[in-house]
Amino acid sequence: MKHRFVVLSVLVFATLALAQTKSSAPAGKSPVSKTAAGKISPDALRAHVRFLSDDLLEGRGTATRGHEIAAKYVASEFESMGLKPGGDDGTFFQRVPFRQAIVEPTHSSVVITGNDSAQTLRFEDDYLSTGDYLRTDTTAQGPIVFVGFGITAPELNHDDYKGVDVKDKIVAVFPGAPAKWESTQRAYYSSTYLKGQSAAKHGAIGVITLWDPEIEKRASWPRMIRQTRLPALRTLAQKGQPLDTFPELHGAIIMSLAKGRELFKAANRDLDQAYKDAEADNGKSFDLPFTANIHLLTEHKETSSPNVVAILPGSDPKLKNEYIVLSAHLDHLGIGTPVKGDSIYNGAYDNASGSAALIEIARAFSKLPVHPKRSLIFLNDTGEEKGLQGAYYFAFNPTVPIEKIVGNINMDELNSFFPLKDVVGFGAEHTSMKADLDAAAKAVGFKVSPDPFPEETIFIRSDQFPFVRRGIPAIFVTPGLNSSDPKIDSHAIYEEWLKNRYHSPQDDMSQPFDWKEGARLADVDFLIAQRVANAPQPPHWNKGDFFGQKFGKGAAAAK
């Protein structure tokens, strides 16, 4: 999960419930164990995380040797449980094809012309780009038009393109969406693919993303530089084409906050005020008195990386033909810019923890005397850190019929720094799985809290969202921010982790882990999966739900 960090390409630990038993639960309801006595040893979780985050695996970067080792480790664990291969050609692996884009900054340039002068921007100091996934040499030249968040949302009476003409021009947009919108609607309209799609539909030829003051607080420009120095990958998920690319757009960059403020000031505008107006859903789009010439030279390389896919067949003669996908990403950032003398981004919490949970949840289900009625797919995917790429590839190229996948339960970053009081269920309010979350959390002893960071648009930034785009109800359960110990300043601990360890080499085994709390978190996911897999009816979108209407059965929206 991309906590407090916007990436260019774009958004629990486990112990288990008691074995299934016969129940006299009312029709339409699936039983939940009254106790969630852990079936998984915290030691087993720790052992998985210790291996997967070891320096030997070199940070498990997508399409690297370290990730290949990790994938073989997870596949061998699944095979030892008697799970069935769910990948390609009777294996546990689904090979995901990627195109790597390597921008060549010395041969690329961005020039801003206006006020009788031309200014050449400096790569990394003033702007960043991963290059172009479709062309090795591309240019976008045209007037700049500021379009707020770059969102067109008729159902919310919002259109940032109203009153401006952007045909053959370059749009300047802020990340995000208006603050007053409902959390997951805000997340949906913050997605970079939707903003790119909207820009292309309105005739734009390029996009400048403006680093805004709120983003700068959460993810400083130097940190963004470190991120973009890592390999940029895009899966060839849609008929061999890079995912979510738009041929109409010939140039895309991110402009630093300092340079954006300078640009607006030269136009007698205030960037900070423009952002406040956009946040309040009261912004106005306008022409900027400048022309941009974005020239990008990009090297392309073809590579691949495996998803690990295993299947536990269901026990019901009919319902076993329906599948619930339990997912967690296996990749992290690999080797990057050194921080405090360490260049290996181990990814212990992100997401060796979720991968460990996935393994042990699978083991617990495999040991049940009677398997769940529906079949379970355990997907340990690649490329999440590159923009959910492995999950997108599986969602658009599933190894079982897409219409037979009826639900997704995702696990990412099971942060267990302290005794926990609550959990958060991203996406739960949109589907029938809200009842499953409530029952599971209650059984384990957790409260369910609302999204604590709506501005982070987390719902679109982990591997459940590709399934949502395919019309599949999905839920993503994370630990809450409240400790059951009132003496602990849990918010301060979490903020410290975000600032000093998240997406850094310091996310390793040297940091605090409460393995018993991690086990309790995973109980919630296990119990949700148990209920959903045994329910008479599959999960469904709530009537009139925003995402159900966008992507559900019969929806006309592009997916």
C-alpha positions as CSV (number, residue, x, y, z in Angstrom):
1,M,0.0,0.0,0.0
2,K,1.4,3.4,-1.0
3,H,1.1,5.2,2.3
4,R,1.5,8.9,1.9
5,F,3.3,8.6,-1.4
6,V,2.3,9.3,-5.0
7,V,4.1,7.2,-7.6
8,L,4.6,8.1,-11.2
9,S,2.9,5.1,-12.6
10,V,-0.3,5.9,-11.0
11,L,-2.3,3.1,-4.4
12,V,-2.7,-9.3,7.6
13,F,-0.4,-11.0,9.3
14,A,-2.2,-14.2,10.0
15,T,-3.5,-16.5,12.6
16,L,-6.6,-18.4,11.9
17,A,-10.0,-19.3,13.2
18,L,-11.1,-22.6,14.4
19,A,-11.9,-25.3,11.9
20,Q,-15.2,-25.1,10.1
21,T,-18.1,-26.7,11.8
22,K,-21.7,-27.3,11.0
23,S,-23.9,-24.4,12.1
24,S,-27.5,-23.5,12.5
25,A,-26.9,-20.0,11.3
26,P,-29.8,-18.3,9.6
27,A,-30.1,-18.7,5.8
28,G,-27.9,-16.4,3.9
29,K,-25.4,-16.1,6.7
30,S,-22.2,-18.0,7.1
31,P,-20.9,-18.9,10.5
32,V,-18.0,-17.2,12.3
33,S,-16.1,-19.0,15.0
34,K,-17.0,-17.5,18.3
35,T,-13.4,-17.6,19.2
36,A,-10.5,-16.8,17.0
37,A,-7.9,-19.0,18.8
38,G,-4.9,-18.8,16.6
39,K,-4.0,-21.8,14.5
40,I,-0.9,-20.2,13.1
41,S,2.2,-19.8,15.3
42,P,3.6,-16.2,15.4
43,D,6.9,-17.9,15.0
44,A,5.9,-19.2,11.6
45,L,5.0,-15.6,10.5
46,R,8.2,-14.3,11.8
47,A,10.2,-17.0,10.0
48,H,8.6,-16.2,6.6
49,V,9.2,-12.4,7.1
50,R,12.7,-13.0,8.2
51,F,13.6,-14.9,5.0
52,L,11.6,-12.8,2.5
53,S,13.1,-9.6,3.9
54,D,16.7,-10.9,4.1
55,D,19.5,-9.0,2.3
56,L,20.0,-12.2,0.2
57,L,16.8,-11.4,-1.7
58,E,18.0,-7.8,-2.5
59,G,14.7,-6.2,-1.8
60,R,12.6,-8.4,-4.0
61,G,12.5,-5.8,-6.8
62,T,10.1,-6.6,-9.7
63,A,11.8,-8.6,-12.4
64,T,14.9,-9.2,-10.4
65,R,16.7,-12.4,-9.2
66,G,15.7,-11.6,-5.6
67,H,12.0,-11.6,-6.5
68,E,12.4,-14.9,-8.4
69,I,13.9,-16.5,-5.3
70,A,11.0,-15.2,-3.2
71,A,8.5,-16.5,-5.7
72,K,10.0,-20.0,-5.7
73,Y,10.0,-20.0,-1.9
74,V,6.3,-19.1,-1.8
75,A,5.4,-21.7,-4.5
76,S,7.2,-24.4,-2.6
77,E,5.2,-23.5,0.5
78,F,2.0,-23.8,-1.4
79,E,3.0,-27.1,-3.0
80,S,3.9,-28.5,0.4
81,M,0.3,-27.9,1.6
82,G,-1.1,-29.9,-1.4
83,L,-2.6,-26.8,-3.1
84,K,-3.1,-27.0,-6.8
85,P,-1.0,-25.0,-9.3
86,G,-3.0,-22.0,-10.6
87,G,-0.5,-20.5,-13.0
88,D,0.6,-21.2,-16.5
89,D,1.0,-24.6,-18.0
90,G,0.3,-26.5,-14.8
91,T,2.7,-24.5,-12.7
92,F,2.4,-22.2,-9.7
93,F,3.7,-19.3,-11.8
94,Q,1.9,-16.8,-14.1
95,R,4.7,-15.1,-16.0
96,V,3.8,-11.3,-16.3
97,P,5.4,-9.5,-19.3
98,F,6.7,-6.0,-18.7
99,R,8.1,-3.1,-20.6
100,Q,10.7,-1.2,-18.8
101,A,11.0,2.5,-19.6
102,I,14.4,4.2,-18.9
103,V,14.3,7.9,-19.5
104,E,17.6,9.4,-20.8
105,P,17.8,12.8,-19.0
106,T,20.8,14.0,-20.9
107,H,18.9,13.7,-24.2
108,S,15.5,14.8,-22.8
109,S,14.4,18.3,-22.1
110,V,11.6,20.5,-20.8
111,V,11.5,24.1,-21.9
112,I,8.9,26.6,-20.7
113,T,8.5,29.7,-22.8
114,G,6.6,32.9,-21.9
115,N,7.1,36.5,-20.8
116,D,9.5,37.0,-23.6
117,S,11.9,34.3,-22.2
118,A,12.6,30.6,-22.3
119,Q,13.6,28.5,-19.4
120,T,15.1,25.0,-19.5
121,L,14.1,22.9,-16.5
122,R,16.6,20.8,-14.7
123,F,15.9,17.1,-14.4
124,E,15.3,16.0,-10.8
125,D,15.8,19.6,-9.5
126,D,12.7,20.9,-11.4
127,Y,11.0,17.9,-12.9
128,L,10.8,14.1,-13.0
129,S,9.7,11.7,-15.6
130,T,9.8,7.9,-16.2
131,G,9.8,8.5,-20.0
132,D,7.2,7.2,-22.5
133,Y,6.1,3.5,-22.6
134,L,4.8,3.7,-26.2
135,R,7.6,5.7,-28.0
136,T,11.3,5.9,-27.6
137,D,11.4,9.5,-28.9
138,T,8.4,11.8,-28.3
139,T,7.6,15.5,-28.1
140,A,4.6,17.4,-26.7
141,Q,4.7,21.1,-27.5
142,G,1.8,23.5,-26.8
143,P,0.2,26.1,-24.5
144,I,-0.3,25.2,-20.9
145,V,-3.8,25.1,-19.4
146,F,-4.3,24.6,-15.7
147,V,-7.3,22.3,-15.1
148,G,-7.3,21.8,-11.3
149,F,-7.5,18.1,-10.5
150,G,-8.1,17.2,-14.1
151,I,-11.4,15.4,-13.2
152,T,-14.7,15.1,-15.1
153,A,-17.3,13.6,-12.8
154,P,-20.9,14.3,-14.0
155,E,-22.5,12.4,-11.2
156,L,-20.7,14.7,-8.7
157,N,-21.5,17.8,-10.7
158,H,-17.8,18.4,-11.3
159,D,-15.9,19.1,-14.5
160,D,-12.4,20.7,-14.4
161,Y,-12.4,21.0,-18.2
162,K,-15.5,23.2,-18.2
163,G,-14.8,26.6,-19.8
164,V,-11.4,25.8,-21.2
165,D,-10.1,24.4,-24.5
166,V,-7.2,22.0,-24.1
167,K,-7.1,20.6,-27.7
168,D,-3.5,20.2,-28.8
169,K,-2.4,21.7,-25.5
170,I,-0.6,20.6,-22.3
171,V,-2.7,20.3,-19.1
172,A,-1.3,21.1,-15.7
173,V,-3.1,19.1,-12.9
174,F,-2.8,18.5,-9.2
175,P,-2.8,14.9,-7.8
176,G,-5.8,13.9,-5.8
177,A,-9.5,15.1,-5.8
178,P,-11.7,17.5,-3.7
179,A,-11.5,16.8,0.0
180,K,-15.3,16.8,0.6
181,W,-15.9,13.8,-1.6
182,E,-16.6,10.4,0.0
183,S,-13.3,8.6,0.7
184,T,-13.4,5.9,-2.0
185,Q,-15.0,8.3,-4.6
186,R,-12.1,10.6,-3.9
187,A,-9.7,7.7,-4.3
188,Y,-11.2,6.6,-7.6
189,Y,-11.1,10.0,-9.2
190,S,-7.5,10.5,-8.0
191,S,-6.3,7.6,-10.2
192,T,-3.7,8.6,-12.7
193,Y,-5.1,6.4,-15.4
194,L,-8.5,8.2,-15.2
195,K,-6.8,11.6,-15.3
196,G,-4.8,10.5,-18.3
197,Q,-7.9,9.1,-20.0
198,S,-9.8,12.4,-19.3
199,A,-6.9,14.5,-20.7
200,A,-6.7,12.4,-23.9
201,K,-10.5,12.5,-24.4
202,H,-10.5,16.3,-24.2
203,G,-7.8,16.5,-26.8
204,A,-4.7,17.3,-24.7
205,I,-1.3,16.2,-25.9
206,G,0.7,16.2,-22.7
207,V,0.3,16.4,-18.9
208,I,2.3,18.3,-16.2
209,T,1.5,17.0,-12.7
210,L,2.0,19.8,-10.2
211,W,3.6,18.7,-6.9
212,D,1.3,20.4,-4.4
213,P,1.9,21.7,-0.9
214,E,0.0,18.9,0.8
215,I,1.8,16.2,-1.1
216,E,5.1,17.8,-0.2
217,K,4.3,17.5,3.5
218,R,3.7,13.7,3.1
219,A,6.3,12.9,0.5
220,S,9.2,15.3,0.0
221,W,10.7,16.0,-3.4
222,P,14.0,14.3,-2.5
223,R,12.1,11.1,-1.6
224,M,10.3,11.3,-4.9
225,I,13.7,11.5,-6.6
226,R,14.8,8.3,-4.9
227,Q,11.6,6.6,-6.0
228,T,11.9,7.5,-9.7
229,R,15.5,6.4,-9.9
230,L,14.1,2.8,-9.5
231,P,13.2,0.9,-12.6
232,A,9.9,1.9,-14.2
233,L,7.8,-1.0,-15.4
234,R,4.4,-1.3,-17.1
235,T,2.7,-4.7,-17.7
236,L,1.7,-5.6,-21.2
237,A,-1.7,-6.6,-19.9
238,Q,-4.1,-5.5,-22.6
239,K,-3.5,-7.2,-25.9
240,G,0.2,-6.8,-25.6
241,Q,0.0,-3.0,-25.0
242,P,1.3,-1.3,-21.9
243,L,-1.4,-0.9,-19.3
244,D,-3.3,2.4,-19.1
245,T,-1.3,4.2,-21.7
246,F,-2.8,6.8,-24.1
247,P,-1.2,7.3,-27.5
248,E,-2.8,10.8,-27.7
249,L,-0.5,12.0,-24.8
250,H,3.1,12.6,-26.1
251,G,4.7,13.9,-22.9
252,A,4.2,13.6,-19.2
253,I,6.3,15.1,-16.3
254,I,6.0,15.9,-12.6
255,M,7.0,19.5,-11.7
256,S,8.5,20.2,-8.3
257,L,6.5,22.4,-5.9
258,A,9.2,25.1,-6.0
259,K,9.1,25.3,-9.8
260,G,5.3,25.2,-9.9
261,R,5.0,28.1,-7.5
262,E,7.5,30.0,-9.6
263,L,5.5,29.3,-12.8
264,F,2.2,30.5,-11.2
265,K,3.8,33.6,-9.7
266,A,5.1,34.6,-13.1
267,A,1.5,34.3,-14.4
268,N,0.3,36.5,-11.5
269,R,-1.3,33.4,-9.9
270,D,-0.9,31.7,-6.5
271,L,-0.4,28.0,-6.7
272,D,-1.1,27.4,-3.0
273,Q,-4.4,29.3,-3.3
274,A,-5.3,27.4,-6.5
275,Y,-4.8,24.2,-4.6
276,K,-6.9,25.3,-1.7
277,D,-9.7,26.2,-4.1
278,A,-9.4,22.8,-5.9
279,E,-9.5,21.0,-2.5
280,A,-12.7,22.9,-1.6
281,D,-14.3,21.9,-4.9
282,N,-14.4,25.6,-5.8
283,G,-11.5,25.8,-8.3
284,K,-11.4,27.4,-11.7
285,S,-9.5,26.3,-14.7
286,F,-7.5,28.8,-16.7
287,D,-4.9,29.3,-19.4
288,L,-1.4,29.9,-18.2
289,P,0.6,32.4,-20.4
290,F,3.3,29.8,-21.2
291,T,4.1,27.2,-23.8
292,A,5.8,23.9,-22.8
293,N,8.1,21.8,-25.0
294,I,8.5,18.3,-23.5
295,H,10.9,16.1,-25.3
296,L,11.5,12.6,-23.9
297,L,14.0,10.1,-25.1
298,T,13.3,6.7,-23.6
299,E,15.0,3.3,-23.8
300,H,12.7,0.3,-23.8
301,K,13.5,-3.1,-22.4
302,E,11.2,-6.2,-22.3
303,T,11.3,-8.3,-19.2
304,S,9.0,-10.5,-17.0
305,S,8.3,-11.4,-13.4
306,P,6.1,-14.1,-11.9
307,N,2.8,-14.0,-10.1
308,V,2.5,-17.0,-7.8
309,V,-0.9,-18.6,-8.0
310,A,-2.3,-21.6,-6.0
311,I,-5.8,-23.0,-5.8
312,L,-7.6,-24.8,-2.9
313,P,-10.5,-26.5,-4.6
314,G,-13.9,-26.0,-3.0
315,S,-15.9,-28.8,-1.4
316,D,-19.3,-28.0,-2.8
317,P,-20.1,-29.7,-6.2
318,K,-21.6,-26.5,-7.6
319,L,-20.0,-23.6,-5.6
320,K,-16.5,-24.9,-6.2
321,N,-16.7,-23.4,-9.7
322,E,-16.7,-20.0,-8.1
323,Y,-13.5,-18.5,-6.8
324,I,-12.5,-16.1,-4.0
325,V,-9.1,-14.5,-4.6
326,L,-6.9,-13.8,-1.5
327,S,-4.1,-11.5,-2.6
328,A,-0.9,-10.0,-1.3
329,H,2.0,-8.5,-3.2
330,L,5.4,-10.2,-3.0
331,D,7.6,-7.5,-4.6
332,H,9.3,-4.5,-3.0
333,L,11.6,-1.8,-4.3
334,G,14.8,-3.8,-4.7
335,I,18.2,-2.0,-4.6
336,G,18.1,1.8,-4.7
337,T,19.6,5.1,-3.5
338,P,21.4,4.4,-0.1
339,V,19.8,5.7,3.0
340,K,21.9,5.7,6.2
341,G,24.5,3.6,4.3
342,D,22.0,0.9,3.3
343,S,20.8,0.4,-0.3
344,I,18.7,-2.7,0.0
345,Y,15.0,-1.9,0.4
346,N,14.0,-5.1,2.3
347,G,10.3,-4.5,2.6
348,A,9.6,-6.4,5.8
349,Y,6.3,-4.9,6.5
350,D,5.8,-3.9,2.9
351,N,5.0,-6.6,2.0
352,A,6.8,-9.6,3.4
353,S,4.2,-9.4,6.2
354,G,1.2,-9.7,3.9
355,S,2.9,-12.5,2.0
356,A,3.6,-14.4,5.2
357,A,-0.1,-14.0,6.1
358,L,-1.2,-15.3,2.8
359,I,1.0,-18.4,3.2
360,E,-0.2,-19.2,6.7
361,I,-3.9,-18.5,5.8
362,A,-3.5,-21.0,2.9
363,R,-2.0,-23.5,5.3
364,A,-4.8,-23.2,7.8
365,F,-7.5,-23.6,5.1
366,S,-5.6,-26.6,3.7
367,K,-5.7,-28.3,7.1
368,L,-9.5,-27.9,7.6
369,P,-11.3,-31.3,7.6
370,V,-13.8,-29.9,5.1
371,H,-12.6,-27.3,2.7
372,P,-14.7,-24.1,2.1
373,K,-17.6,-24.5,-0.4
374,R,-16.1,-22.1,-2.9
375,S,-12.6,-22.5,-4.3
376,L,-9.9,-20.2,-3.0
377,I,-7.1,-18.7,-5.2
378,F,-4.0,-17.5,-3.3
379,L,-2.3,-14.8,-5.4
380,N,1.1,-13.6,-4.4
381,D,1.6,-11.1,-7.1
382,T,4.5,-9.0,-8.5
383,G,4.8,-5.4,-9.5
384,E,2.5,-3.8,-6.9
385,E,5.2,-1.2,-6.2
386,K,5.2,-0.4,-10.0
387,G,1.5,0.5,-9.9
388,L,-0.4,-2.7,-9.1
389,Q,1.0,-4.3,-12.3
390,G,0.9,-8.0,-11.4
391,A,-2.6,-7.8,-10.0
392,Y,-3.8,-5.9,-13.1
393,Y,-2.2,-8.6,-15.3
394,F,-4.0,-11.3,-13.4
395,A,-7.3,-9.4,-13.4
396,F,-7.2,-8.8,-17.1
397,N,-5.6,-12.3,-17.9
398,P,-7.0,-14.5,-15.2
399,T,-6.1,-18.2,-15.1
400,V,-9.7,-19.1,-14.4
401,P,-12.8,-17.6,-16.2
402,I,-13.2,-14.0,-15.0
403,E,-16.9,-14.4,-14.5
404,K,-16.2,-17.2,-12.0
405,I,-14.1,-14.9,-9.7
406,V,-16.7,-13.5,-7.3
407,G,-14.7,-11.7,-4.6
408,N,-11.2,-10.5,-3.6
409,I,-9.7,-10.1,-0.1
410,N,-6.4,-8.2,-0.2
411,M,-3.5,-8.0,2.4
412,D,-0.8,-5.4,2.4
413,E,1.4,-4.1,5.2
414,L,0.3,-5.7,8.5
415,N,1.8,-3.1,10.7
416,S,1.8,-4.4,14.2
417,F,3.9,-2.0,16.2
418,F,1.7,-2.1,19.3
419,P,-1.5,-3.7,20.8
420,L,-4.2,-2.9,18.4
421,K,-7.8,-1.7,19.1
422,D,-9.2,-1.5,15.6
423,V,-9.1,-2.3,11.9
424,V,-10.1,-0.4,8.8
425,G,-11.9,-2.1,5.9
426,F,-11.2,-0.2,2.7
427,G,-14.1,-0.9,0.2
428,A,-16.2,-2.7,2.7
429,E,-19.0,-0.1,2.7
430,H,-19.6,-0.7,-1.0
431,T,-20.4,-4.4,-0.9
432,S,-22.1,-7.1,1.1
433,M,-18.7,-8.0,2.6
434,K,-19.2,-5.2,5.2
435,A,-21.2,-7.7,7.2
436,D,-18.5,-10.2,6.9
437,L,-15.9,-7.7,8.1
438,D,-18.0,-6.6,11.1
439,A,-18.6,-10.2,12.2
440,A,-14.9,-11.2,11.7
441,A,-13.6,-8.1,13.6
442,K,-16.0,-8.7,16.4
443,A,-15.0,-12.3,16.7
444,V,-11.3,-11.4,17.0
445,G,-12.0,-8.5,19.4
446,F,-11.4,-5.5,17.1
447,K,-13.6,-2.4,16.4
448,V,-14.0,-1.3,12.8
449,S,-13.0,2.3,12.1
450,P,-13.5,4.5,9.1
451,D,-10.7,5.5,6.7
452,P,-8.3,7.6,8.8
453,F,-6.5,9.1,5.8
454,P,-9.0,9.9,3.0
455,E,-6.5,12.2,1.4
456,E,-4.2,9.3,0.8
457,T,-6.7,7.6,-1.6
458,I,-5.6,4.2,-0.4
459,F,-8.5,2.3,-1.9
460,I,-7.0,2.6,-5.4
461,R,-3.4,2.0,-4.2
462,S,-3.2,-1.6,-3.4
463,D,-4.0,-4.8,-5.2
464,Q,-7.8,-4.9,-4.6
465,F,-8.4,-2.1,-7.1
466,P,-7.6,-4.1,-10.3
467,F,-10.4,-6.5,-9.2
468,V,-12.8,-3.6,-8.6
469,R,-12.1,-2.4,-12.1
470,R,-13.1,-5.8,-13.3
471,G,-16.4,-5.5,-11.4
472,I,-15.4,-7.9,-8.6
473,P,-16.4,-6.9,-5.0
474,A,-13.2,-6.5,-3.0
475,I,-12.1,-5.6,0.5
476,F,-8.7,-4.5,1.9
477,V,-8.4,-4.8,5.7
478,T,-5.6,-2.9,7.4
479,P,-4.7,-2.3,11.1
480,G,-6.2,0.8,12.6
481,L,-4.2,3.6,14.3
482,N,-5.6,3.1,17.8
483,S,-3.8,1.1,20.5
484,S,-5.7,-0.9,23.1
485,D,-3.0,0.5,25.5
486,P,-3.9,4.1,26.3
487,K,-0.3,4.8,27.5
488,I,0.9,4.3,23.9
489,D,1.0,7.2,21.5
490,S,0.0,5.0,18.6
491,H,-0.4,7.8,16.1
492,A,3.1,9.1,16.8
493,I,4.6,5.6,16.4
494,Y,2.9,5.2,13.0
495,E,3.9,8.7,11.8
496,E,7.5,7.9,12.8
497,W,7.4,4.7,10.7
498,L,6.0,6.5,7.7
499,K,8.7,9.2,7.9
500,N,11.7,7.1,8.7
501,R,11.1,3.5,7.5
502,Y,8.3,3.3,4.9
503,H,9.8,2.8,1.4
504,S,13.3,2.9,2.8
505,P,16.0,0.3,3.6
506,Q,15.0,0.6,7.3
507,D,11.8,-1.4,6.7
508,D,13.7,-4.5,7.8
509,M,13.7,-7.0,10.7
510,S,15.4,-4.5,13.1
511,Q,12.2,-2.6,13.6
512,P,9.5,-3.5,16.2
513,F,7.1,-6.3,15.4
514,D,4.3,-7.6,17.6
515,W,3.8,-11.0,16.1
516,K,0.9,-11.9,18.2
517,E,-1.0,-8.8,17.1
518,G,-0.1,-9.6,13.5
519,A,-1.6,-13.0,14.0
520,R,-4.8,-11.4,15.3
521,L,-5.0,-9.2,12.2
522,A,-4.8,-12.2,10.0
523,D,-7.6,-13.9,11.8
524,V,-9.9,-11.2,10.5
525,D,-9.0,-11.9,6.9
526,F,-9.3,-15.7,7.4
527,L,-12.8,-15.3,8.9
528,I,-13.9,-13.0,6.2
529,A,-12.7,-15.5,3.6
530,Q,-14.4,-18.4,5.5
531,R,-17.7,-16.6,5.6
532,V,-17.6,-15.5,1.9
533,A,-16.5,-18.9,0.7
534,N,-19.3,-20.7,2.5
535,A,-22.2,-18.2,2.0
536,P,-25.1,-19.4,-0.2
537,Q,-24.7,-16.3,-2.4
538,P,-21.5,-14.7,-3.7
539,P,-20.6,-11.2,-2.6
540,H,-22.4,-8.4,-4.3
541,W,-22.2,-4.6,-4.8
542,N,-24.7,-2.7,-2.7
543,K,-27.8,-1.4,-4.6
544,G,-27.0,1.8,-6.3
545,D,-23.3,1.7,-5.2
546,F,-20.9,4.0,-6.9
547,F,-18.4,1.3,-7.9
548,G,-21.1,-1.2,-8.7
549,Q,-22.5,1.2,-11.2
550,K,-19.0,2.1,-12.6
551,F,-17.7,-1.4,-13.0
552,G,-20.3,-4.0,-12.0
553,K,-22.1,-6.4,-14.3
554,G,-23.6,-4.5,-17.2
555,A,-21.6,-1.3,-16.4
556,A,-20.7,0.7,-19.5
557,A,-17.7,2.4,-18.0
558,A,-14.3,1.6,-19.4
559,K,-12.4,-0.8,-17.2
